[in-house]
Each structure stands twice: as C-alpha cells, then as structure tokens.
Amino acid sequence: MTTGFVDASYQAFDECRTRVRTASQEFNVADILKDSKSKTPAERTDPTLFGMLNNVTDLTAQMDATWAAVRAEIESGRLRLAEVERALSDVETNLRTAATASGA
C-alpha cells in the first residue's frame, strides 16, 4: 500500500505484531521446557536429593540461584518482546498519521 512518501504494508505490521505477542506469551521456563524431557525445577532444591554430601546446602543454594537467574533472564526476554509489540504498534500509528497528514 502506498501512502504519500511512505510505502508500508500495514498487514505486515499486524502479522509481525501478532507473532511477537504470541512469542512473548509463550516465553517462560515451562513453555521452553515443555517438549523436552526436563522438568521445570522447584523454587528450592531439596538438599536430601544429594544424600550426605559435604556442603550440600551450598550446592543447592547455588543451583537455586542459577535457576533464579535463568528465570529472570527469560522474563526479561518476555518483557522485551512485549516492548517490541508496542513499538511496532507505535510505528504503524506514526505511519498512518504521516500518511493522513500528507493527504495520501
């Protein structure tokens, strides 16, 4: 679709926005692991899983910290995808405004 000085496909913006929204809604640990044999770990690792190992509490604390960091990174990615969706909407709105202002 030609709109004055700007040539844009609003349908492409809509499709891209829809795909980004879908990806952001599925971007979490459970969905990422759903097709694998791995399960989402518990919030806290039970130290008894390792029997009588020395420093098992430190080990499980580090494991829990690692998974907390992974969850935080995944949530950050989900939020960024949501920002991309909003930005695409803003770009389309600005293009439509420019097209209207140019008389197209």
C-alpha positions as CSV (number, residue, x, y, z in Angstrom):
1,M,0.0,0.0,0.0
2,T,1.4,3.4,-1.0
3,T,0.8,6.2,1.4
4,G,2.3,9.5,0.3
5,F,6.0,9.5,0.9
6,V,5.8,6.2,2.9
7,D,5.4,2.8,1.4
8,A,4.2,0.4,4.2
9,S,2.3,-2.8,4.5
10,Y,0.0,-2.4,7.5
11,Q,-0.9,-6.1,7.2
12,A,2.8,-7.0,7.6
13,F,2.9,-4.8,10.8
14,D,-0.2,-6.6,12.1
15,E,1.2,-10.1,11.3
16,C,4.6,-9.2,12.9
17,R,2.9,-7.8,16.0
18,T,0.7,-10.9,16.3
19,R,3.7,-13.2,16.1
20,V,5.7,-11.2,18.6
21,R,2.7,-11.2,21.0
22,T,2.4,-15.0,20.7
23,A,6.1,-15.5,21.3
24,S,6.0,-13.2,24.4
25,Q,3.1,-15.1,25.9
26,E,4.9,-18.4,25.4
27,F,8.3,-17.2,26.6
28,N,8.6,-18.8,30.1
29,V,10.5,-21.7,31.6
30,A,7.6,-24.1,31.5
31,D,6.9,-23.5,27.8
32,I,10.5,-23.6,26.9
33,L,10.9,-27.0,28.5
34,K,7.5,-28.4,27.5
35,D,8.9,-30.5,24.6
36,S,12.0,-31.7,26.5
37,K,12.4,-34.5,29.0
38,S,13.5,-31.9,31.5
39,K,11.0,-30.6,34.1
40,T,10.8,-27.1,35.5
41,P,12.8,-27.2,38.7
42,A,11.2,-26.4,42.1
43,E,11.8,-23.0,43.6
44,R,14.1,-24.6,46.2
45,T,16.2,-27.7,45.6
46,D,15.8,-30.3,48.3
47,P,19.3,-30.9,49.8
48,T,18.3,-34.5,50.6
49,L,18.5,-35.3,46.9
50,F,22.3,-35.4,47.3
51,G,22.4,-37.6,50.3
52,M,25.1,-36.9,52.8
53,L,27.5,-34.9,50.6
54,N,29.5,-32.2,52.3
55,N,28.4,-28.6,51.7
56,V,25.2,-29.8,50.1
57,T,23.4,-26.7,51.3
58,D,25.9,-24.5,49.5
59,L,25.4,-26.6,46.3
60,T,21.6,-26.4,46.4
61,A,21.8,-22.7,47.1
62,Q,23.9,-22.2,44.0
63,M,21.6,-24.4,41.9
64,D,18.6,-22.3,43.1
65,A,20.5,-19.1,42.4
66,T,21.3,-20.3,38.9
67,W,17.7,-21.2,38.2
68,A,16.5,-17.9,39.6
69,A,18.9,-16.1,37.2
70,V,17.6,-18.2,34.3
71,R,14.0,-17.3,35.2
72,A,14.9,-13.6,35.4
73,E,16.6,-13.7,32.0
74,I,13.6,-15.4,30.4
75,E,11.2,-12.9,32.0
76,S,13.5,-10.1,30.7
77,G,13.2,-11.6,27.2
78,R,9.4,-11.8,27.5
79,L,9.2,-8.1,28.6
80,R,11.4,-7.1,25.7
81,L,9.2,-8.9,23.2
82,A,6.2,-7.1,24.7
83,E,8.1,-3.8,24.2
84,V,8.7,-4.8,20.5
85,E,5.0,-5.4,20.1
86,R,4.2,-1.9,21.5
87,A,6.9,-0.3,19.3
88,L,5.5,-1.9,16.2
89,S,2.1,-0.5,17.1
90,D,3.7,2.9,17.6
91,V,5.5,2.8,14.2
92,E,2.3,1.8,12.4
93,T,0.3,4.6,14.2
94,N,3.0,7.1,13.2
95,L,3.0,5.9,9.6
96,R,-0.8,6.2,9.4
97,T,-0.6,9.7,11.0
98,A,2.1,10.8,8.5
99,A,0.0,9.4,5.6
100,T,-3.0,11.3,6.7
101,A,-1.1,14.5,7.2
102,S,0.4,14.2,3.7
103,G,-3.0,13.8,2.2
104,A,-2.5,10.3,1.0
